[in-house]
Amino acid sequence: MPLDLKPSRIKLKAARDHIERLKNCTSPLDPKFYDISLIETREPVIMLNAPKCYLLVYKPKEPVPETLANMIGDVVGNLKSALDYAAVRIDVPGTYFPTAPRANLPQLASLVKLEAKLPGFRDLLLDRLRPENGPDEPLWALIGKANNENKHEDFIPTVTMVRVQGINARYANTTLNNCAIVGDAAKPINMIKSFAPIHFSSRYETIVDLKFGPGTSAPNEAVVPILQRASDAVQCTLDEVDKMANS
């Protein structure tokens, strides 16, 4: 049966474009997400003439994990749409590509419908694309979350600042050359504290470690590589379906 998968491949390309955008925003972290500035304050002591205190502070401008979760959701949503568009082309509108947990696939109504329209689809899915205990199951679980009303909870990453590197600062009798500060990118960080004014260079780079949270489909896995693998799995699926339908 002739099968046009062009709409699916357009969605796959959109997913990959979003992955590239996510990578560009986080390697290094885009300055639009944070600010590093000097703050003049006083020590919180109960005394007259409390001494001035100077802080070099990292501060997020917006909720970094939640903002990045929306970008991750865009990627996964496009991957799910790419598969669903293929299912519609095989059968009829309203048929969804099977992305349920592997144990539930054999009884899935959509699998029965797709097999009836494209004989061999069942074996392709269960034996080659999603074999039992296959290494890509976390990827399929992630894609399947795009149907879940609470999907953004699964997509919220942990954003740990590995380092703000290349810091050059001078205060009192201290000079820091090409130093690095480590902390949580989602929270304010007091990087340097001094009772003398701080002079620092703005030539620094913020490197973050972007991973899926411990309760997600791919716990503690680096986000960008997992999304790239998921997009590869979808491309493989589309290629195999295309070959089966159009050979």
C-alpha positions, 0 to 999 in steps of 0.5 A, a space after each residue: 500500500 503506498 504510504 506518504 510519510 512526509 508529514 511525519 518527517 516534517 515533525 521529526 525535523 521540527 523535533 531535531 530543530 528543537 533539540 538543537 535550540 535546547 543544546 544552543 541554550 544550555 552549552 553554555 547556558 544562555 545569558 538570558 536565563 541568568 544574571 551575574 552582578 555585584 550587590 552592595 549590602 551590610 552584614 546582618 549584625 545587630 550593631 551600629 555602623 554595620 560594615 558594608 559587604 560586597 557580593 558577586 551573585 549569580 541569580 536566575 532570571 526565570 525558573 530555569 528547569 520549568 522553562 527548559 521543560 517546555 522546550 523538552 516538551 516541544 521535542 517529545 510532542 513533535 516525536 509523538 506527532 511524527 509517529 501518530 501521523 504515520 499511524 493515521 496514514 496507515 489506518 484512519 484519523 483517530 488511530 494512534 501509534 502504539 507508545 504504551 508500555 511494552 507489556 501492554 502492547 500486544 493487547 492494544 487496540 491500535 496495534 490490531 488496527 494497524 496490523 489489519 491495514 499493514 500486515 507484518 506491522 505487529 512483528 515489526 513493532 514487537 520484535 524489531 522496534 520494541 523487543 521485550 526488555 529492549 534498550 530503547 524502552 525508556 525512550 518510548 516511555 518518554 515519547 508516550 508521556 506526550 499524551 499524559 496531562 501531567 507530561 511536563 512533570 516528566 520533562 522537568 530536568 535537573 539543572 545543576 551548574 557544573 561551573 561558572 568558569 573563567 572568573 577573573 576578580 580582584 578584591 582587597 589583597 586577593 586576585 582570582 584568575 580563571 577561577 570556577 564556582 560550582 552551584 545549583 543553576 536554578 537558585 541564587 548563588 553567592 559566588 564571592 563575598 568581601 568587605 572590600 569592593 570587588 572588581 571582576 571581568 565579564 568574560 566568563 562561561 556558565 556550564 550546566 549539567 542538564 539531566 532528567 529528574 530521578 522520577 522521570 522515564 530516563 532518570 539521571 540521564 543527560 537530556 540532549 543525548 536522550 532526546 537525540 536517541 529518541 529522535 533516532 528511534 523515531 527515524 528508524 521506525 519511520 524508515 522501517 514502516 516506509 520500507 514495509 509499506 512501499 517495497 
